């Protein structure tokens, strides 16, 4: 029940505008293309492009599709100056190659494996490039060297280099193998049968190695997701048992010769060299004889899932896809290509814990027309991605398109799309769990402390909890106001330091002053200035009680996950987002955006839209507005929508395209889109009904034009 504050005239009233001020409301975020300069790569195909920290991207190898020349050059792009430079490199310089993999290892080394040389020989060597010294080395490899391959995928995890799939053999077939190289002993494991793929992506998360995208043995693009449990078999935990090097290889030299890009290559010479056998631009390679001998099934549980259809499932047959991993999710950049309309490009994400696809951004929100993107690089934190490509139209000087294949770069801040980053996303079941960074400290090695502190949260001092500070919020009835102004509209003067004696507040929340000082930067600043709360030990926050309690609980636990008593409602999380904006708490802001975007539902989407606007989070506001318009008939019947102010309702309605209109349920079923599907996809094919519409929905003007254009071209809607 609400209690009176009249018993104490010295309850400090926390201002709604703190010392550092609010995070300024920004316009809608859209990545900006930047042009590079310097020694820009030519038409570089099947090279490796890797982000290596310090705002630097390294490109190695590849071939020129116009001159057919294969390279072993090392190029560096400085993202601060946007300048390409050719790196002078030394040591055991590897031969030319394409279709290889390059994995960042130990933060300052690139592990290069495999590929294909100018003779169409598939390589199986491992070379290391030291980024600090620009020096190449070739480790002494032991064990059963796997088949030479190209266009495979590789990932470093737990001091092992995992290699999956690829193309191999004199007749070029698709490998379904998985093996690993122990980076401590430099011994190869045996090869096991897993899944046949090439041009795919692989990563390790939650103790599982995942495979997505690429092409299968029948050259079909696939959207299946496969994973292998590495924890369920000791074969992936112990060092591989190795013997002498395979006797099927022999040492020899292969003279250079021009490469025919697609001509069959019969009877290749399989070569293995010593640790110092490489020279620049040589054809010295380490190759394995290709064998079709069946392999045993990989130990551990193997699973796969196929996404048949869905409004947010990206079609692998359309556009150019760049699947990458970040924050416990698979991201799929569907970029412009000749096989896709600009409106169909997008950034989609697959939550690996729930296998649910989400549309994070539409194509026009990220991509400008007239560009093609050929490579994607990601930082280790999973917070930023870079697309590298070029303009498709000829520049003014008359040079042909694609001559500077990597002339432009598109940096994308993934945190602006609700991604927390790998540091904020602990792996499931406690695997590799670390305490995330706080709003006060960048890093922390403390673990398990939040659970202990939570047991003492909001306990009376008489219970022995040691609480020594009281915080109150607005009374419960504030949540029933028509305009939801308890958070959205600041009504308290900054000069008003004490709560009125006759004000009604919520029940007291008992906390520890030390916790508030350590975890809440604004409270610490105000407390350090020895303002009123230093003397009163009482403070009132003019926000709803449930939001204030959830905020204080976050200070204790560093978490806003759903709890029966705290953050149970998305409305409370939306309120926390506004508080994070008011008190300049970037980590809390990221957590709120992440949860709100993942759990957006009919009941709370209108509230989330309104609070996102108050907090200046334009991406979340657009996402909530799209959700509202897609499910308009249900949204307008929710309590959250009915509590919006007249001005907010008007703004939400204006979010629709000027040519938009309301379509009834039966008509919507015919053209597709019923139940939240994309307009024009999944319709019943029946004629339009003249009956009364039962479930109205919104169709955007752009989508109407696309559907009408398809009808004009005689396309049949399925």
C-alpha positions in Angstrom: 0.0 0.0 0.0 1.1 3.6 -0.6 2.6 5.2 2.5 2.8 8.8 3.5 6.1 10.7 3.4 4.8 13.2 5.9 6.6 11.5 8.8 9.9 12.7 7.4 10.3 16.1 5.7 13.8 15.3 4.5 13.3 12.7 1.7 15.7 13.6 -1.1 14.0 13.9 -4.5 16.2 12.6 -7.2 16.1 15.0 -10.3 15.0 13.5 -13.6 17.9 15.3 -15.3 21.2 14.3 -13.7 24.5 16.0 -13.9 25.7 14.4 -17.2 22.4 14.9 -18.9 20.4 12.6 -21.1 21.7 10.8 -24.1 20.7 13.0 -27.0 17.9 11.8 -29.2 19.4 10.8 -32.5 18.2 10.3 -36.0 17.7 6.9 -37.4 21.0 5.1 -37.6 22.2 4.1 -41.1 25.7 3.0 -41.8 27.7 5.3 -44.1 29.9 4.1 -46.9 33.5 5.2 -46.9 35.9 5.2 -49.9 39.4 3.9 -49.4 42.6 5.0 -50.9 46.2 3.8 -51.4 47.1 0.5 -52.9 43.6 -0.8 -53.3 43.2 -4.5 -54.3 42.2 -5.2 -57.9 39.4 -7.7 -58.6 40.4 -10.0 -55.7 38.3 -13.2 -55.6 38.4 -16.0 -53.0 40.9 -14.1 -50.9 40.8 -14.2 -47.1 39.7 -10.9 -45.4 40.2 -10.8 -41.6 39.7 -8.2 -39.0 42.8 -8.3 -36.8 42.2 -5.7 -34.1 43.6 -2.2 -33.8 41.2 -1.1 -36.6 43.0 -3.1 -39.2 41.8 -5.5 -41.8 44.2 -7.9 -43.5 43.7 -9.5 -47.0 45.8 -12.4 -48.2 45.9 -14.3 -51.5 43.0 -14.6 -53.9 43.0 -14.3 -57.7 42.1 -11.7 -60.3 39.1 -12.9 -62.3 40.1 -10.8 -65.3 43.8 -11.6 -65.5 43.5 -15.1 -63.9 46.6 -14.3 -61.7 46.7 -15.9 -58.3 48.4 -13.9 -55.5 50.2 -14.4 -52.2 50.3 -10.7 -51.4 49.5 -9.4 -47.9 47.4 -6.2 -47.9 46.4 -4.1 -44.9 43.5 -1.7 -44.6 43.8 0.9 -41.9 40.2 1.7 -40.9 41.3 5.0 -39.3 42.9 6.4 -42.4 40.9 4.2 -44.9 44.2 3.5 -46.6 45.3 0.2 -48.3 48.9 -0.7 -48.2 51.0 -3.6 -49.4 52.7 -5.3 -46.4 56.4 -6.3 -46.8 56.6 -9.8 -45.4 59.5 -12.1 -44.7 60.3 -15.7 -43.7 58.8 -18.8 -45.1 56.5 -17.0 -47.5 53.8 -19.3 -48.7 52.9 -19.9 -52.3 50.0 -18.3 -54.2 46.6 -19.5 -53.2 42.9 -18.8 -53.2 39.9 -20.3 -51.4 41.9 -20.7 -48.2 41.0 -19.7 -44.6 42.7 -17.2 -42.3 41.8 -17.3 -38.6 43.0 -14.8 -36.0 45.0 -16.7 -33.3 46.4 -15.4 -30.0 45.4 -11.9 -31.0 48.4 -11.2 -33.2 48.8 -14.1 -35.6 46.9 -15.4 -38.7 46.6 -19.1 -39.2 46.4 -19.8 -42.9 45.2 -23.3 -43.9 44.6 -24.9 -47.3 43.4 -23.3 -50.5 44.1 -23.9 -54.1 47.1 -22.8 -56.2 47.3 -21.7 -59.8 47.6 -25.4 -60.9 44.2 -26.2 -59.3 46.0 -28.3 -56.7 44.3 -28.4 -53.4 46.6 -27.5 -50.5 46.7 -28.9 -47.0 49.5 -26.8 -45.5 49.4 -24.6 -42.4 51.4 -21.3 -42.3 51.4 -18.6 -39.7 51.7 -14.9 -40.3 52.9 -12.8 -37.3 51.1 -9.5 -37.5 53.7 -7.7 -35.4 56.8 -8.8 -37.3 55.3 -9.5 -40.7 57.1 -12.8 -40.6 55.9 -16.2 -42.0 56.6 -19.5 -40.3 55.6 -23.0 -41.0 55.1 -25.3 -38.0 56.3 -28.9 -38.0 53.0 -30.7 -38.5 52.5 -34.2 -37.2 49.7 -36.8 -37.6 47.5 -37.7 -40.5 47.5 -34.7 -42.7 44.0 -34.2 -44.1 43.0 -33.9 -47.7 44.0 -30.7 -49.5 40.9 -28.5 -49.9 39.6 -25.1 -50.8 36.5 -23.0 -50.0 36.2 -24.7 -46.7 35.5 -23.2 -43.3 37.6 -23.0 -40.2 37.4 -21.8 -36.6 39.8 -21.6 -33.7 38.4 -22.8 -30.3 40.1 -24.2 -27.2 43.6 -24.2 -28.8 42.3 -26.2 -31.8 41.8 -25.3 -35.4 38.6 -26.9 -36.6 38.2 -27.5 -40.4 34.9 -28.3 -42.0 34.0 -29.3 -45.5 35.4 -27.8 -48.7 36.2 -28.9 -52.2 38.8 -31.5 -52.9 40.0 -34.3 -55.3 41.1 -34.5 -58.9 37.5 -34.5 -60.0 36.5 -31.8 -57.4 33.9 -33.2 -55.1 32.4 -31.8 -51.9 34.0 -32.9 -48.6 31.8 -33.9 -45.7 34.7 -34.1 -43.3 35.6 -32.5 -40.0 39.0 -32.6 -38.4 41.1 -30.4 -36.1 44.7 -29.4 -35.6 45.9 -29.3 -32.0 47.7 -25.9 -31.8 49.7 -27.1 -28.8 51.2 -30.2 -30.3 50.7 -29.3 -34.0 49.2 -32.8 -34.6 46.2 -33.4 -36.8 43.3 -35.5 -35.6 41.7 -38.1 -37.8 38.9 -37.0 -40.1 35.3 -37.8 -39.5 32.2 -37.6 -41.6 29.9 -34.6 -40.7 28.1 -32.5 -43.4 29.1 -31.9 -47.0 29.4 -28.1 -47.6 31.6 -25.5 -49.3 31.5 -21.7 -49.2 29.8 -22.0 -45.8 30.4 -20.5 -42.4 31.4 -22.3 -39.2 31.8 -21.1 -35.6 31.8 -22.6 -32.0 29.3 -21.6 -29.4 28.0 -23.4 -26.4 30.4 -26.3 -26.8 29.1 -27.0 -30.3 30.5 -26.4 -33.7 27.9 -24.9 -36.0 27.7 -24.9 -39.9 25.4 -22.7 -41.9 25.0 -21.6 -45.5 27.1 -22.4 -48.5 26.4 -25.1 -51.1 25.9 -28.8 -50.8 27.1 -31.7 -53.0 24.3 -31.0 -55.6 25.4 -27.3 -55.9 22.2 -26.1 -54.2 22.2 -23.3 -51.8 21.0 -24.5 -48.5 19.5 -22.9 -45.4 20.0 -25.9 -43.1 21.7 -25.4 -39.8 23.9 -28.2 -38.6 25.8 -28.6 -35.3 28.0 -31.1 -33.6 28.3 -31.4 -29.8 32.0 -31.3 -29.0 31.5 -31.9 -25.3 29.8 -35.3 -25.6 33.0 -37.0 -26.9 36.5 -37.2 -25.5 37.8 -37.3 -29.0 37.6 -33.5 -29.1 39.1 -33.0 -25.7 42.3 -35.0 -25.7 45.3 -34.4 -27.9 45.2 -36.4 -31.1 47.3 -39.6 -31.3 49.8 -39.1 -34.2 52.2 -41.3 -36.0 54.7 -40.7 -38.8 53.8 -38.4 -41.6 51.6 -40.0 -44.3 53.7 -42.0 -46.8 51.5 -41.1 -49.7 53.2 -37.8 -50.2 56.6 -37.1 -51.7 58.9 -34.1 -52.0 59.2 -32.4 -55.4 59.0 -29.1 -57.1 56.2 -28.0 -59.4 57.2 -25.4 -62.0 54.9 -22.5 -62.5 52.5 -22.4 -65.3 49.5 -20.3 -66.4 46.3 -21.4 -64.7 43.2 -22.3 -66.6 40.4 -21.2 -64.3 37.9 -24.0 -64.9 39.8 -26.6 -67.0 39.9 -30.1 -65.5 43.3 -30.9 -64.0 44.4 -34.5 -64.3 47.1 -36.3 -62.3 48.2 -33.4 -60.1 51.6 -33.7 -58.4 51.2 -34.0 -54.6 54.0 -32.1 -53.0 55.1 -31.6 -49.4 57.9 -29.2 -48.5 60.1 -28.7 -45.5 59.8 -25.8 -43.1 61.9 -23.5 -45.2 60.8 -24.6 -48.7 58.7 -21.6 -49.6 59.7 -18.7 -51.7 57.6 -15.7 -52.8 55.3 -16.5 -55.7 56.4 -20.1 -55.9 54.3 -23.1 -56.4 55.7 -25.0 -53.5 52.7 -26.5 -51.8 51.7 -29.2 -49.3 49.0 -31.4 -50.8 47.3 -34.6 -49.8 46.3 -37.3 -52.3 42.5 -37.2 -52.6 40.8 -40.4 -51.5 37.1 -41.3 -51.5 37.6 -43.7 -48.6 34.5 -43.5 -46.4 35.1 -41.9 -43.0 33.5 -42.8 -39.7 30.7 -40.6 -38.4 32.0 -37.8 -36.2 31.8 -38.7 -32.5 29.3 -36.6 -30.5 25.7 -35.7 -31.1 25.0 -34.4 -34.6 21.8 -32.4 -35.2 20.4 -30.3 -38.0 17.3 -28.1 -38.5 15.8 -26.9 -41.8 13.8 -23.7 -41.9 11.0 -24.4 -44.4 9.2 -21.0 -44.4 8.5 -18.0 -42.2 8.1 -14.2 -42.6 11.6 -13.5 -41.4 13.5 -16.5 -42.8 15.9 -15.2 -45.4 15.9 -17.0 -48.8 19.3 -18.4 -49.5 18.5 -18.4 -53.2 18.3 -14.6 -53.4 21.0 -12.1 -53.0 24.6 -12.5 -51.7 24.7 -13.8 -48.1 27.3 -13.3 -45.5 26.5 -15.4 -42.4 28.5 -14.5 -39.3 28.3 -15.2 -35.6 27.7 -12.7 -32.8 26.2 -12.6 -29.3 24.7 -16.1 -29.4 23.0 -15.4 -32.7 23.7 -16.1 -36.4 23.6 -13.0 -38.4 22.8 -13.1 -42.1 23.7 -10.1 -44.2 21.5 -10.4 -47.3 23.3 -7.9 -49.6 22.3 -6.6 -53.1 22.9 -8.7 -56.1 21.4 -9.2 -59.6 19.1 -11.9 -58.2 17.3 -9.8 -55.6 15.3 -6.6 -55.4 16.7 -3.9 -53.1 13.6 -4.1 -50.9 14.3 -7.8 -50.3 17.8 -7.2 -48.9 18.0 -7.2 -45.1 19.9 -8.1 -42.0 18.4 -11.1 -40.3 19.4 -13.0 -37.1 18.8 -16.5 -35.8 18.7 -16.9 -32.1 20.7 -20.1 -31.5 18.9 -20.9 -28.2 15.4 -20.7 -29.6 16.0 -21.1 -33.3 13.8 -18.1 -34.1 14.5 -15.8 -37.0 14.2 -12.1 -36.6 14.5 -9.2 -39.1 16.8 -6.7 -37.6 16.8 -4.2 -40.4 15.5 -3.9 -43.9 17.8 -3.4 -46.9 17.2 0.4 -47.4 18.1 0.9 -43.7 21.6 -0.4 -44.3 22.5 -0.6 -48.0 22.7 2.2 -50.6 21.8 1.4 -54.2 24.5 1.0 -56.7 27.0 -1.0 -54.6 28.0 -4.6 -54.4 29.6 -6.2 -51.3 32.2 -9.0 -51.7 33.6 -9.6 -48.3 32.5 -9.4 -44.6 34.8 -9.0 -41.6 33.8 -9.1 -38.0 35.6 -8.0 -34.8 36.2 -10.6 -32.0 33.7 -8.8 -29.7 30.9 -9.4 -32.3 29.9 -5.7 -32.0 31.0 -4.4 -35.4 31.1 -5.7 -38.9 32.6 -4.3 -42.1 31.4 -5.0 -45.6 34.0 -4.4 -48.4 33.0 -3.9 -52.0 32.6 -1.3 -54.7 30.2 0.7 -56.8 28.5 -1.1 -59.7 28.4 2.0 -61.9 31.3 3.4 -63.8 32.9 6.4 -62.2 33.2 9.8 -63.9 36.7 9.0 -65.2 35.4 6.3 -67.4 36.9 3.3 -65.5 34.9 0.2 -65.7 33.0 -1.1 -62.7 34.6 -3.6 -60.3 38.2 -2.5 -61.3 38.7 -1.5 -57.6 37.0 -4.5 -56.1 37.5 -3.4 -52.5 37.4 0.3 -53.0 34.6 1.0 -50.4 33.9 -0.1 -46.9 30.6 -0.1 -45.0 31.1 -0.2 -41.2 28.1 -1.5 -39.3 27.7 -1.0 -35.5 25.7 -4.1 -34.5 24.9 -2.7 -31.1 22.6 -0.2 -32.8 20.6 -3.3 -33.9 20.2 -4.8 -30.4 23.3 -7.0 -30.4 25.1 -7.1 -27.1 28.4 -8.5 -28.3 30.1 -11.7 -27.3 31.3 -10.2 -24.0 27.7 -9.6 -22.8 26.4 -13.0 -24.1 27.6 -15.9 -21.8 27.4 -19.3 -23.4 24.5 -21.6 -22.4 24.7 -23.9 -19.4 27.5 -21.8 -17.9 30.0 -22.8 -20.6 32.7 -20.2 -20.6 30.6 -17.8 -18.4 32.1 -14.6 -17.4 30.8 -11.6 -15.5 29.9 -9.0 -18.1 31.3 -5.5 -17.9 29.3 -3.1 -15.7 28.3 0.5 -16.2 31.2 1.6 -13.9 33.9 -0.8 -14.9 34.9 -2.0 -18.3 35.8 -5.5 -17.2 35.3 -7.7 -14.2 36.6 -11.1 -13.1 34.0 -11.4 -10.3 31.5 -14.3 -10.7 28.6 -15.4 -8.7 28.5 -12.2 -6.6 25.2 -11.0 -8.0 23.3 -14.1 -6.8 24.7 -13.6 -3.2 23.8 -9.9 -3.1 20.3 -10.6 -4.5 19.5 -12.5 -1.3 20.0 -9.3 0.7 18.1 -7.0 -1.6 15.0 -5.2 -0.1 15.3 -6.8 3.3 14.5 -5.0 6.5 17.5 -3.9 8.6 16.1 -5.9 11.5 16.6 -9.1 9.5 20.4 -8.7 9.7 20.7 -7.8 6.0 22.7 -4.7 6.7 20.5 -2.4 4.6 21.1 1.2 5.4 19.3 3.2 2.8 15.7 3.6 1.7 14.4 4.3 -1.9 10.8 5.0 -2.9 9.1 5.3 -6.2 5.8 6.6 -7.5 2.7 4.9 -6.1 1.1 2.0 -7.9 -1.7 4.1 -9.2 0.7 6.1 -11.5 0.7 3.2 -13.9 -3.0 3.8 -14.6 -2.5 7.4 -15.9 -4.0 7.9 -19.3 -0.8 9.3 -20.9 1.8 7.2 -19.3 3.7 10.3 -18.2 5.3 9.0 -15.1 8.5 8.3 -17.0 8.0 10.0 -20.3 7.5 13.6 -19.2 9.8 15.2 -16.6 7.6 17.1 -14.2 10.0 17.7 -11.3 12.1 20.8 -11.1 15.8 20.3 -10.7 15.9 22.9 -7.9 13.3 20.9 -5.9 15.5 18.8 -3.6 13.0 17.4 -1.1 9.7 15.5 -1.5 6.6 17.4 -0.4 5.5 16.4 3.0 2.1 15.3 1.9 3.3 13.3 -1.2 2.2 9.7 -1.4 5.0 7.2 -2.4 5.4 3.6 -2.8 6.4 1.2 -0.1 10.1 1.6 1.0 12.8 -0.4 -0.8 15.6 -1.2 1.5 19.0 -1.2 -0.1 22.7 -0.9 0.7 24.2 2.5 0.1 27.6 0.9 -0.7 26.0 -1.0 -3.6 24.4 2.1 -5.0 27.7 3.9 -4.8 29.6 1.1 -6.5 27.1 0.3 -9.3 25.3 3.6 -10.0 27.6 6.3 -11.4 25.1 9.1 -11.0 24.3 8.2 -7.4 28.0 8.1 -6.6 28.6 11.6 -8.1 25.7 13.0 -6.2 26.7 11.3 -3.0 30.3 12.4 -3.4 29.1 16.0 -3.5 27.5 15.4 -0.1 24.1 16.5 -1.1 20.9 15.9 0.8 20.8 12.1 0.6 24.1 12.0 2.5 22.2 13.3 5.6 18.7 11.8 5.1 19.4 8.2 4.0 16.2 8.4 2.0 15.6 9.1 -1.6 12.6 9.2 -3.9 12.9 8.4 -7.6 9.9 9.8 -9.6 9.3 6.6 -11.6 6.8 3.8 -11.2 7.5 1.5 -8.2 7.9 -1.6 -10.3 10.5 0.1 -12.5 12.4 1.5 -9.6 12.5 -1.9 -7.9 13.7 -3.6 -11.1 16.4 -0.9 -11.5 17.7 -1.4 -8.0 17.6 -5.2 -8.4 19.7 -4.7 -11.6 22.3 -2.9 -9.6 22.6 -5.9 -7.3 22.5 -8.6 -10.0 23.7 -7.0 -13.2 20.8 -8.7 -14.9 17.4 -7.8 -16.3 16.3 -11.4 -17.2 12.7 -12.3 -16.6 12.0 -12.9 -12.9 8.7 -13.5 -11.1 9.2 -10.3 -9.0 11.5 -8.2 -11.1 11.4 -7.3 -14.8 8.5 -9.7 -15.3 6.8 -7.3 -17.7 8.2 -5.7 -20.9 6.7 -2.5 -19.6 9.1 -2.5 -16.8 12.0 -3.2 -19.2 10.8 -0.2 -21.3 10.9 1.9 -18.2 14.4 0.8 -17.4 15.4 1.8 -20.9 14.3 5.4 -20.2 16.2 5.3 -16.8 19.3 4.0 -18.6 19.0 7.0 -20.9 18.4 9.5 -18.1 21.3 8.3 -15.9 23.7 7.6 -18.7 24.1 3.8 -18.2 25.2 2.3 -21.5 25.3 -1.3 -20.4 21.8 -1.2 -19.0 20.7 0.4 -22.2 22.1 -2.4 -24.3 20.5 -5.1 -22.1 17.1 -3.4 -22.4 17.3 -3.0 -26.2 18.4 -6.6 -26.5 15.5 -8.0 -24.5 12.8 -5.7 -25.8 13.7 -6.5 -29.4 13.8 -10.2 -28.8 10.5 -10.4 -26.8 8.4 -7.8 -28.5 4.8 -8.8 -28.4 1.3 -7.5 -29.1 0.5 -6.5 -25.5 3.5 -4.3 -25.0 4.6 -3.1 -28.5 2.8 0.2 -28.2 4.4 0.9 -24.8 7.8 -0.1 -26.2 7.4 2.2 -29.2 6.5 5.2 -26.9 9.4 4.6 -24.4 11.9 4.0 -27.2 11.0 7.4 -28.6 11.5 8.9 -25.2 14.9 7.3 -24.8 15.9 8.3 -28.4 16.4 4.7 -29.6 15.3 5.1 -33.2 16.1 1.6 -34.3 13.9 0.0 -31.5 11.2 2.6 -32.2 11.1 1.7 -35.9 11.0 -2.0 -35.1 8.2 -1.5 -32.6 6.3 0.7 -35.1 6.6 -2.0 -37.8 5.4 -4.6 -35.4 2.4 -2.4 -34.4 1.4 -1.8 -38.0 1.8 -5.4 -39.0 -0.6 -6.5 -36.1 -2.7 -3.3 -36.1 -6.0 -5.0 -35.4 -4.7 -6.6 -32.3 -2.5 -3.7 -31.1 -5.4 -1.1 -31.0 -7.3 -3.4 -28.6 -4.5 -3.6 -26.0 -4.4 -1.6 -22.8 -0.9 -0.3 -23.7 -2.3 1.3 -26.9 -5.3 2.8 -25.1 -3.0 4.4 -22.5 -1.0 6.3 -25.2 -1.6 10.0 -25.4 -3.5 11.5 -28.3 -0.2 12.9 -29.7 1.5 9.5 -29.5 -1.4 7.8 -31.3 -1.1 10.3 -34.1 2.6 9.8 -34.4 2.2 6.1 -34.5 -0.4 6.3 -37.2 1.9 8.6 -39.2 4.6 5.9 -39.2 2.9 4.2 -42.1 3.8 5.0 -45.7 1.7 7.9 -47.1 0.2 5.4 -49.7 -0.6 2.8 -47.1 -4.1 1.5 -46.5 -5.9 -1.0 -44.3 -6.6 -4.4 -45.8 -9.3 -6.7 -44.4 -8.4 -10.2 -43.2 -10.0 -12.1 -46.1 -8.3 -9.9 -48.7 -5.0 -10.1 -46.9 -5.2 -13.9 -46.9 -5.4 -13.8 -50.7 -2.4 -11.6 -51.3 -0.4 -13.1 -48.4 0.7 -11.6 -45.1 -2.1 -12.9 -42.9 -0.8 -13.5 -39.4 2.3 -11.3 -39.8 3.7 -12.8 -43.1 5.3 -10.6 -45.8 2.8 -9.1 -48.2 2.7 -11.1 -51.4 4.0 -14.3 -49.9 1.8 -17.2 -48.7 -1.5 -16.1 -50.1 -4.3 -18.6 -50.7 -4.7 -17.7 -54.3 -8.5 -17.3 -54.0 -10.3 -14.4 -55.5 -11.0 -11.2 -53.4 -14.0 -11.4 -51.2 -16.5 -8.7 -51.0 -17.6 -9.7 -47.5 -16.9 -7.8 -44.4 -13.2 -7.7 -43.3 -12.7 -9.3 -39.9 -9.0 -8.8 -39.3 -7.8 -5.5 -40.7 -4.1 -5.1 -41.2 -1.7 -2.5 -42.7 -0.2 -2.8 -46.1 2.6 -0.3 -46.9 2.6 1.7 -50.0 5.9 0.2 -51.3 4.6 -3.3 -50.8 1.4 -2.4 -52.7 3.5 -1.2 -55.6 5.5 -4.4 -55.6 2.4 -6.6 -55.6 0.7 -4.5 -58.3 3.9 -4.8 -60.4 3.9 -8.5 -60.1 0.3 -8.7 -61.1 1.1 -6.5 -64.2 3.8 -8.9 -65.2 1.5 -11.8 -65.0 3.1 -13.4 -62.0 1.0 -15.9 -60.1 0.8 -15.4 -56.3 1.2 -18.6 -54.3 
